[in-house]
Amino acid sequence: MTRIIKTYINSGVLIAVYQGNNKVSIKAVNILDEENRQLISSDFVKLEVLSKALYHRQQEEIQFYQGFFASCSVCGQII
């Protein structure tokens, strides 16, 4: 039986994964891809990362964040 690890993902992790250009990005991608993790975030993080991408009309970045939030457990929903 695999133990599920609840992992809170903050904005820094999401930005690192999206930018994907250094050691931190690679480590963050590996965490997101682990099967035994339940990814958790919040609407505050959602607002933090999506606001800039929406303002600058960065469609790929918007889709990345929306995909992440659709697939994770969001706690403390405010919107």
C-alpha positions as CSV (number, residue, x, y, z in Angstrom):
1,M,0.0,0.0,0.0
2,T,1.4,3.3,-1.1
3,R,1.4,6.1,1.5
4,I,-0.1,9.4,0.2
5,I,1.9,12.5,0.9
6,K,-0.2,15.7,1.1
7,T,2.0,18.4,-0.4
8,Y,1.1,22.1,-0.4
9,I,2.2,23.8,-3.6
10,N,2.9,27.5,-3.3
11,S,3.3,30.1,-6.1
12,G,7.1,29.8,-6.1
13,V,6.9,26.1,-7.0
14,L,4.3,26.7,-9.8
15,I,6.4,29.6,-11.3
16,A,9.5,27.4,-11.2
17,V,7.8,24.6,-12.9
18,Y,6.4,26.8,-15.6
19,Q,9.7,28.6,-16.3
20,G,11.5,25.2,-16.3
21,N,15.0,26.6,-16.7
22,N,17.1,25.6,-13.6
23,K,17.7,22.9,-10.9
24,V,14.8,24.2,-8.8
25,S,12.4,23.8,-11.8
26,I,13.5,20.2,-12.3
27,K,13.1,19.3,-8.7
28,A,9.6,21.0,-8.6
29,V,8.5,19.1,-11.7
30,N,9.6,15.8,-10.1
31,I,7.5,16.6,-7.0
32,L,4.4,17.4,-9.1
33,D,4.9,14.1,-11.1
34,E,5.1,11.8,-8.1
35,E,2.2,9.4,-8.0
36,N,2.1,9.2,-4.2
37,R,1.4,12.9,-3.7
38,Q,-1.9,14.6,-3.2
39,L,-1.3,18.2,-4.4
40,I,-2.9,20.9,-2.3
41,S,-3.0,24.6,-3.0
42,S,-5.2,27.6,-2.3
43,D,-7.2,30.2,-4.1
44,F,-4.8,32.8,-2.8
45,V,-2.0,31.0,-4.8
46,K,-4.3,30.8,-7.8
47,L,-4.9,34.6,-7.6
48,E,-1.2,35.2,-7.2
49,V,0.0,33.3,-10.3
50,L,-3.0,33.8,-12.6
51,S,-3.3,37.6,-12.2
52,K,0.0,38.4,-14.0
53,A,-0.5,35.8,-16.7
54,L,-4.0,37.1,-17.4
55,Y,-2.9,40.7,-17.4
56,H,-0.2,40.0,-19.9
57,R,-2.4,37.6,-21.9
58,Q,0.1,34.7,-21.6
59,Q,-2.2,31.9,-22.9
60,E,0.2,29.0,-22.4
61,E,1.0,30.1,-18.8
62,I,-2.7,30.5,-18.1
63,Q,-3.5,27.1,-19.4
64,F,-0.7,25.6,-17.3
65,Y,-2.0,27.1,-14.1
66,Q,-5.6,26.3,-14.8
67,G,-4.6,22.7,-15.5
68,F,-2.7,22.5,-12.3
69,F,-5.6,23.9,-10.2
70,A,-8.1,21.6,-12.0
71,S,-6.0,18.6,-10.9
72,C,-5.2,19.4,-7.3
73,S,-7.1,19.7,-4.1
74,V,-7.7,23.3,-3.4
75,C,-8.2,24.3,0.2
76,G,-9.6,27.5,1.6
77,Q,-11.6,28.3,-1.5
78,I,-12.5,32.0,-1.7
79,I,-13.8,32.3,-5.3
